[in-house]
Amino acid sequence: MEYVYAALILNETDEEINEDNLTDVLDAAGADVEESRVKALVAALEDVDIEEAVDQAAAVPAGGAGGAGGAAAGGAGGEADADEADEAEEEEAEEAEADDDEDDDAGGEGLGELFG
């Protein structure tokens, strides 16, 4: 989850989301950085408008239908929305695998839905 947080921080500060910047933020936070996860996240976010994804996620009620409901609620978004949804689902799957290794009591539950 910290990888997504780092990407959100970079986005919020108008910094480019690239491997070096993402790694720097994670290092500064004291996180154990896995290069493969950094590369995967940067690749997954390459064509994603983070502001739009956050806005769409905010429009989906908490505990709603999840990622598929957000895409369906968007209506006729077309192929681009489907691609973004697929990328977000892949990212969530990677993050979920990583989170299984981490402490389950960590805060911020539900923030993974920001991209789904």
Residue pairs with C-beta under 8 A, 6 or more apart in sequence:
1 95
1 98
1 99
1 102
1 106
1 108
1 111
1 112
2 26
2 29
2 31
3 22
3 26
3 37
3 38
3 41
3 95
3 98
4 41
4 91
4 95
4 111
4 112
4 114
4 115
5 108
5 111
6 22
6 25
6 26
6 29
6 31
7 17
7 22
7 41
7 45
7 50
8 50
8 54
8 114
9 25
10 16
10 17
10 21
10 22
10 25
11 17
11 50
11 51
15 21
17 42
17 45
17 50
18 42
19 35
19 38
19 39
19 42
22 38
22 41
22 42
23 33
23 35
23 38
26 33
26 38
27 33
34 98
37 94
37 98
40 91
40 94
41 91
41 94
44 87
44 88
44 90
44 91
44 94
45 87
45 91
47 83
47 84
47 87
48 84
48 87
48 88
48 115
53 84
53 88
53 114
53 115
54 114
56 70
56 74
57 70
57 113
57 114
57 115
57 116
59 70
59 73
60 69
60 70
60 73
60 113
62 110
64 70
65 72
66 113
66 116
67 85
67 88
67 89
67 92
67 113
67 116
68 85
70 85
70 113
70 116
71 77
71 81
71 82
71 85
74 81
85 116
87 115
88 115
88 116
89 116
91 115
92 112
92 115
92 116
95 112
96 112
99 106
